[in-house]
């Protein structure tokens, strides 16, 4: 997905679309988890 796709998901989320929020979270979950893990040094 492209950045534009994220923008569309955010517009849908702001309109109350819970499924769009789930898609956005699943899309970025691994990357955010990896970033936090590197910063704090704890997997959990």
DRENKOLZA-889956 format. One line per field, with one value per atom (N, C-alpha, C, O): residue in three letters; atom name; x, y, z. Coordinates in Angstrom, 3 decimals, always signed. Each point is the difference from the previous one (the first is absolute). Example, Ala and Ser with C-alpha at 12.3 -4.5 7.8 and 13.67 -1.06 7.14 Angstrom:
2
aa: c(Ala, Ala, Ala, Ala, Ser, Ser, Ser, Ser) $
at: c(N, CA, C, O, N, CA, C, O) $
u: c(+13.190, -0.890, +0.900, +1.036, -1.386, +0.820, -0.770, +0.509) $
v: c(-5.690, +1.190, +1.200, -0.019, +1.069, +1.190, +1.090, +1.108) $
w: c(+7.800, +0.000, +0.000, +0.665, -1.385, +0.060, +0.730, +0.169) $
end
This chain:
44
aa: c(Unk, Unk, Unk, Unk, Unk, Unk, Unk, Unk, Unk, Unk, Unk, Unk, Unk, Unk, Unk, Unk, Unk, Unk, Unk, Unk, Unk, Unk, Unk, Unk, Unk, Unk, Unk, Unk, Unk, Unk, Unk, Unk, Unk, Unk, Unk, Unk, Unk, Unk, Unk, Unk, Unk, Unk, Unk, Unk, Unk, Unk, Unk, Unk, Unk, Unk, Unk, Unk, Unk, Unk, Unk, Unk, Unk, Unk, Unk, Unk, Unk, Unk, Unk, Unk, Unk, Unk, Unk, Unk, Unk, Unk, Unk, Unk, Unk, Unk, Unk, Unk, Unk, Unk, Unk, Unk, Unk, Unk, Unk, Unk, Unk, Unk, Unk, Unk, Unk, Unk, Unk, Unk, Unk, Unk, Unk, Unk, Unk, Unk, Unk, Unk, Unk, Unk, Unk, Unk, Unk, Unk, Unk, Unk, Unk, Unk, Unk, Unk, Unk, Unk, Unk, Unk, Unk, Unk, Unk, Unk, Unk, Unk, Unk, Unk, Unk, Unk, Unk, Unk, Unk, Unk, Unk, Unk, Unk, Unk, Unk, Unk, Unk, Unk, Unk, Unk, Unk, Unk, Unk, Unk, Unk, Unk, Unk, Unk, Unk, Unk, Unk, Unk, Unk, Unk, Unk, Unk, Unk, Unk, Unk, Unk, Unk, Unk, Unk, Unk, Unk, Unk, Unk, Unk, Unk, Unk, Unk, Unk, Unk, Unk, Unk, Unk) $
at: c(N, CA, C, O, N, CA, C, O, N, CA, C, O, N, CA, C, O, N, CA, C, O, N, CA, C, O, N, CA, C, O, N, CA, C, O, N, CA, C, O, N, CA, C, O, N, CA, C, O, N, CA, C, O, N, CA, C, O, N, CA, C, O, N, CA, C, O, N, CA, C, O, N, CA, C, O, N, CA, C, O, N, CA, C, O, N, CA, C, O, N, CA, C, O, N, CA, C, O, N, CA, C, O, N, CA, C, O, N, CA, C, O, N, CA, C, O, N, CA, C, O, N, CA, C, O, N, CA, C, O, N, CA, C, O, N, CA, C, O, N, CA, C, O, N, CA, C, O, N, CA, C, O, N, CA, C, O, N, CA, C, O, N, CA, C, O, N, CA, C, O, N, CA, C, O, N, CA, C, O, N, CA, C, O, N, CA, C, O, N, CA, C, O, N, CA, C, O) $
u: c(+0.832, -0.832, +0.873, +1.119, -1.650, +0.713, -0.461, -0.990, +1.723, -0.362, -1.414, -0.744, +0.379, -1.341, -1.062, -1.081, +1.405, -0.929, -0.202, -1.115, +2.187, -0.104, -0.895, -0.798, +0.933, -0.829, -1.468, -0.847, +0.549, -1.386, -0.505, -1.145, +2.003, -0.383, -0.301, -0.972, +1.788, -0.212, -1.321, -0.728, +0.418, -1.300, -1.145, -0.995, +1.142, -1.043, -0.106, -1.099, +2.252, +0.008, -0.720, -0.818, +1.126, -0.634, -1.507, -0.743, +0.307, -1.432, -0.661, -1.200, +2.011, -0.560, +0.185, -0.630, +1.467, +0.211, +1.028, +1.206, -1.693, +0.883, +0.857, +1.132, -1.645, +0.764, +1.230, +1.059, -1.198, +1.133, +1.081, +1.190, -1.591, +0.976, +0.767, +1.218, -1.927, +0.636, +1.019, +1.093, -1.446, +0.904, +1.255, +1.110, -1.278, +1.136, +0.922, +1.222, -1.794, +0.805, +0.768, +1.202, -1.881, +0.668, +1.105, +1.024, -1.233, +0.998, +1.294, +1.088, -1.197, +1.180, +0.456, +1.000, -1.699, +0.278, +1.428, +0.667, -0.195, +1.351, +1.078, +0.961, -1.117, +0.991, +0.061, +1.087, -2.239, -0.043, +0.597, +0.760, -1.105, +0.541, +1.521, +0.685, -0.152, +1.449, +0.677, +1.059, -1.656, +0.555, +0.055, +1.021, -2.109, -0.040, +1.002, +0.681, -0.586, +0.942, +1.425, +0.769, -0.412, +1.348, +0.233, +1.098, -2.113, +0.173, +0.105, +0.825, -1.657, -0.009, +0.748, +0.279, +0.053, +0.788, -0.734, +0.637, -1.963, -0.771, -1.107, -0.827, +0.815, -0.974, -1.426, -0.893, +0.658, -1.354, -0.361, -1.105) $
v: c(-1.190, +1.190, +1.249, +0.007, +1.005, +1.263, +0.955, -0.249, +1.339, +1.015, +0.521, +0.257, -0.103, +0.468, -0.960, +0.420, -1.720, -0.994, +0.215, -0.137, +0.472, +0.283, +1.212, +0.010, +0.995, +1.196, -0.371, +0.451, -1.258, -0.431, -0.808, +0.159, -1.028, -0.766, +0.943, -0.204, +1.218, +0.951, +0.743, +0.203, +0.201, +0.649, -0.950, +0.415, -1.685, -0.977, -0.189, -0.120, +0.093, -0.146, +1.179, -0.180, +1.380, +1.200, +0.023, +0.694, -1.457, -0.108, -1.114, -0.241, -0.448, -1.032, -1.422, -0.914, +0.699, -1.332, -0.779, +0.198, -1.086, -0.786, -0.979, -0.286, -0.222, -0.933, +0.685, -0.615, +1.880, +0.756, +0.179, -0.054, +0.265, +0.120, -1.299, +0.009, -1.121, -1.310, -0.207, -0.512, +0.906, -0.132, +0.842, -0.469, +1.705, +0.894, -0.544, +0.032, -0.527, -0.565, -1.224, -0.116, -0.788, -1.213, +0.322, -0.682, +1.714, +0.397, +0.481, -0.299, +1.044, +0.634, -0.649, +0.426, -1.424, -0.605, -0.521, +0.297, -1.049, -0.582, +1.074, -0.080, +1.082, +1.070, +0.808, +0.335, -0.019, +0.754, -0.842, +0.507, -1.774, -0.885, -0.072, +0.072, -0.210, -0.063, +1.296, -0.037, +1.172, +1.295, +0.127, +0.406, -0.750, +0.089, -0.965, +0.344, -1.539, -0.998, +0.530, -0.154, +0.779, +0.566, +1.115, +0.125, +0.684, +1.140, -0.410, +0.541, -1.501, -0.348, -1.288, -0.282, -0.507, -1.195, -1.153, -0.917, +0.943, -1.075, -0.412, +0.822, -2.096, -0.498, +0.146, +0.329, -0.563, +0.024, +1.384, +0.218) $
w: c(+0.000, +0.000, +0.000, +0.512, -1.080, -0.089, +1.093, +0.688, -0.541, +0.988, -0.240, +0.946, -2.221, -0.326, +0.536, +0.414, -0.429, +0.536, +1.496, +0.503, +0.207, +1.433, +0.246, +0.938, -1.772, +0.146, -0.166, +0.770, -1.758, -0.213, +1.194, +0.422, +0.124, +1.188, +1.166, +0.727, -0.549, +1.093, -0.174, +0.972, -2.186, -0.245, +0.357, +0.594, -0.957, +0.333, +1.513, +0.541, +0.138, +1.460, +0.644, +0.901, -1.366, +0.552, -0.246, +0.694, -1.682, -0.286, +0.798, -0.128, +0.967, +0.862, -0.491, +0.532, -1.522, -0.567, +0.824, -0.152, +1.024, +0.868, -0.801, +0.389, -1.482, -0.831, -0.596, -0.119, -0.251, -0.549, +1.065, -0.313, +1.564, +1.086, +0.160, +0.180, -0.247, +0.118, -1.124, +0.241, -1.462, -1.137, +0.210, -0.251, +0.708, +0.228, +1.087, -0.148, +1.229, +1.085, -0.488, +0.243, -0.924, -0.480, -0.997, -0.045, -0.747, -0.999, +0.650, -0.492, +1.594, +0.604, +1.306, +0.578, -0.115, +1.301, +0.131, +0.991, -1.943, +0.090, -0.001, +0.766, -1.620, -0.064, +1.280, +0.470, +0.101, +1.253, +1.127, +0.825, -0.796, +1.040, -0.102, +1.020, -2.216, -0.192, +0.441, +0.625, -0.943, +0.399, +1.517, +0.554, +0.113, +1.463, +0.612, +0.966, -1.514, +0.516, -0.071, +0.949, -2.074, -0.130, +1.003, +0.543, -0.290, +0.904, +1.455, +0.737, -0.306, +1.428, +0.307, +1.165, -2.187, +0.196, +0.660, +0.517, -0.522, +0.611, -0.963, -0.392, +0.012, -0.959, +0.507, -0.780, +2.052, +0.555, +0.456, +0.496) $
end
